[in-house]
């Protein structure tokens, strides 16, 4: 995978608190190893603490750019990690939701894991799509018009989704593949 994403710029989201650490660190590492330049984007710049299994404090990481400073036009792809608390914070933030939605409007690939699809539901981009997530939000996805399936990794027209940290190896591999392909016109069908 080394060099597959050379010249690509990717945004990865980090919530003010509660992003699942491994769902942030593993995709970021995989993208960088594949040659991508990765910006950590969030509500505001500065240090934030991640979580491990939504119960134990994780390490602290730095949000490099705030949503107000960036646009989907600046990036070739987007990764939305999970974590129940972090995903809930992001879906409640209008700038975060707008940022995510704009990747779909522009046909750019997006990788989302665990509770991350809550932000997609809020952005109204799951209608007519096949995706997976942490099992507890399957009803939210179905109510938003998506088809929820219980699979390790699901790809639907540039959208890559997985269920939980146990799926990270397959998730990261598929994200790199989809990001290397570039724009996906199918991304725009749900917006």
Buried (B, 14 or more C-beta within 10 A) or exposed (E): BEEBBEEBEBBBBBBBBBBBBBBBBBBBEBBEBBBBBBBBBBBEBEEBBBBBEBEEEBEEBEBBBBBEEBEBEEBBBBBBBBBBBBBBBBBEBEBBBBBBBBBBBBBBBBBBBBBBBBBBBBBBBBEEBBBBBBEEBBEBBEEBBBBBBEBBBBBBBBBBBBBBBEBBBBBBBBBBBBBBEEBBEBBBBBB
